[in-house]
Amino acid sequence: MRAAKAATATIPIVFTSGSDPVAEGLVASLARPGGNLTGISFLTSQLYPKRLQLLSEVVSQAQSVAMLVNANGPNTDDSLREAAAAADALGKKFHTAEGSCRLGL
């Protein structure tokens, strides 16, 4: 996305992203990206509060939650921070299990 943005300011560019395009400096905002870039972002970390709220309603007796993360993932730190904050807001203990993603071909 960065290379395409640097290459042209007039040709429309559509992207998909697993990270936050606003934080990455690619677009001005999600609602009004501006410029010639637009696309879809899978901001899953922003969904952690709602996911944990729903989990707490379904499994109300749970005292803690755990999250399996890819230790090599580019968004791991942000995801952990968001999930830990969501768990804390619900009064739940937060645990992580780290691994790395490898494809066996």
Secondary structure, 3 states (H helix, E strand, C coil): CHHHHHHCCCCCEEEEECCCCCCCCCCCCCCCCCCCEEEEECCHHHHHHHHHHHHHHHCCCCCEEEEEEECCCCCHHHHHHHHHHHHHHCCCEEEEEEECCCCCC
